[in-house]
Amino acid sequence: KQEVTQIPAALSVPEGENLVLNCSFTDSAIYNLQWFRQDPGKGLTSLLLIQSSQREQTSGRLNASLDKSSGRSTLYIAASQPGDSATYLCAVRGSSGSARQLTFGSGTQLTVLP
Amino acid sequence: NAGVTQTPKFRVLKTGQSMTLLCAQDMNHEYMYWYRQDPGMGLRLIHYSVGEGTTAKGEVPDGYNVSRLKKQNFLLGLESAAPSQTSVYFCASSYSTRGVNQPQHFGDGTRLSIL
């Protein structure tokens, strides 16, 4: 059974810092990995999706990398802003089941201090 | 374009009561999903549907039923609510995953408390 772990569970940084969020998964047989952002009381917003054949994806100040063989992904946020404060979740899409279901980590709660 | 809409947003039930959560999407997505989110446990898949008239069990299906009578709607039912079903419920949808690299789009959630 796929397990996804995110460390740390919470992170607080001053505005302007570059930071890295970590995600690890136990089964490397995945189709893709997705990073989401969740604001308090809201749903999930997809940030980046990395296909299993890709090494990284970039969107603005966000860069996500994937090392499938070692079961790891990182989300790099450059020049952090208070508006980046949210919970960040990673999820992997496995290779079994007709709907290729997502397995989620429990998230990293990020606070960017002004 | 509303995306994925969930109703209601909040609900308090007594143990043993029944209710139905509604999810509607306007993106013509084939696949729809129901998740629950509990503190410290991430999201877990309850049931999903790969098309109108079809449903399947996810990771934690016990105590829930679902129906997909129309492509745009996916209903989650609790026949006899239990305190353990207190959670935040999220609906999501996506295009067919035959191409597997299709992101899921989420609603804002339904916060359900069972007393």
Interface residues (C-beta under 8 A of the other chain):
Chain A: V4 A9 Y31 N32 Q34 F36 G41 K42 G43 L44 T45 S46 L49 Q51 L89 A91 R93 S98 A99 R100 Q101 L102 F104 G105 S106 G107
Chain B: V4 Y31 Y33 G40 M41 G42 L43 R44 L45 Y48 V50 A56 G58 E59 F90 A92 T97 V100 N101 P103 Q104 H105 F106 G107 D108 G109
